[in-house]
Amino acid sequence: MDINIEGLIGAASAIGAGIAVCSGIGSGIGQGIAAGYGASAVGRNPGARGTIMSTMLLGQAVAETTGLYGLVVALLLMFVKPFGK
């Protein structure tokens, strides 16, 4: 069985890209939890809706950056040639 270096690098890049995209799972769960708690807080205190919503959206934006970084890493692994070939 012959294993060439280009095939090995391609396979490792594909596996790494799949693992990197899995970071979107955590950010999705975090955003769902934040939205649920935000809706619950607005239900308890409708007068503070603006403050609660702005804080919730800021937290969701921070949680989303993890998923976006994972996507960028996956795209780099899949489409950038590691050794310029």
Summary of the structure (lengths in Angstrom):
residues: 85
radius of gyration: 19.8
end to end distance: 23.4
largest distance: 69.6
contacts: 204
relative contact order: 0.18
helix: 86%
strand: 0%
